[in-house]
Amino acid sequence: MDWDRDRAVERTAQLLAHEDVALFEARSDEDQLVGVASVYVDILSVRFGRRASIEDLAVHPEWRSRGVGSNLLAAARAWAHEQGADYVFLESGLARTEAHRFYLREGATHAAAAFRWSSVR
């Protein structure tokens, strides 16, 4: 799906209305937005317990490898655990090999393959 600014603004407002969602941002010294992460406490699994999902973890390309992603990820994980999550889940596209290396460096385990069905529009 292509980026749509208006849709992103609308969805951000919707997610901030929920107490089981947090949005984290990283800003430069000049107050430029350089990274974001959203995290949702979303399901209670019989097998694994309370799950939190990290979504929308993104860092501006010029700000990568400066600790921005690590800080956003740490903040999202800490918030999730404060909300009672037993584990944190993050789904990443197959082609995002650099991101996968980052997640593994951050202590994630490659635990599953994800499958998805999209709505037909």
N, C-alpha and C positions, 0 to 999 in steps of 0.2 A: 504494500500500500504506500502510495506517495505521501510526502509531507504536506499537510494542509494546516496552515497557521490558525485559521479560524476554528477548525475542528479541534485543534490542540488546546486552544484557549478555553473553548466550551467544556471539553473533557476535564481539563485541569480544575475548573470551577466546580464541576460535578464531584470530582474525587475529593476535593478539599472539604466538601460538605459531610463526609463520612468520618467517624471517629476511628475506624479500623484501617485507615489509610494515612500514610505520611509522605510528604514530598520534601526532599532535601535538595538544596542548591549549593553550588560552589561559585564564588565570585572572586574576581581579581581585585587587586588593590585599587583599581580604577572603577570598581563596582560593575564590571562586565560579567555577565553570566557565562561561566566557562564549563559548567557541568550540572547535571541533574540526576536524581534517582528517586523513584517512587517505590513504596513497599506497601503491601496489602496483607493483612492477616485474613486469610480467605477460607480455609476449610479445616474441618476436623476429620482426619483420616483414622479409620479403625486401626490400621496397621502402624502408622507412623506418628499419630498425634496431631497437634495443632500445627498447621503450615502457614508460613508467610512466603509471599512471592515478591521478589524484586523485579520490577519492570522499569523500562525506560532509563536504564543506566547508560548515560551518554556523557562523554567528555569531548569538548571541542578539540579537533586534531592538533592544534598548536599548543594545547595544554596537557597532552598525554605525556606520560612518563615523568610527571612532576608531583605525583602523590595525590592528585585530585580524585582519580577513580578509587584509590585505596581508601581515602577519607570518606568518600560518599558511601562506598560499600560497607565500611565499618560502622558508619552512622545508621545506615539502614538495618544492618544486622543487629546492632545494639537495641534499636527501637523495637524490632520484631521480638527479640527475646524479652524485653521489658513488657511487651503485650502478652506474653505467655506462649510464644511460638516455641515448639519443640525442635523445629528445623526450618531452614530457609532454602527456598527453591529459586533457581534462576534458569530460564530457558534462553538459549542462544542459537542463532541460525548456524547451519552447518558451515557456511563459507567464512565465518568470523574467526579464523584460526588465531589471529593476534589476541582477540578478546578471550578465547579459550585458554591461551597460555597465561594471560593475566589472571583469570579465575583460578586456575590451578596453582599459580604462585601465591594466591591469596588463601590457599588452604581448601578450596573446593574439591570435591571428588566428582569424577565423571560417572554419574550413577544411573543414567537412564537415557533412552532415546525418547523423543517427544513426537507425538503425532497430532495433527490438527485438521479439523474440518472447518472451513470458513462458510459463512452465510453466503448464499447466492443472491447477488443484487443486480 
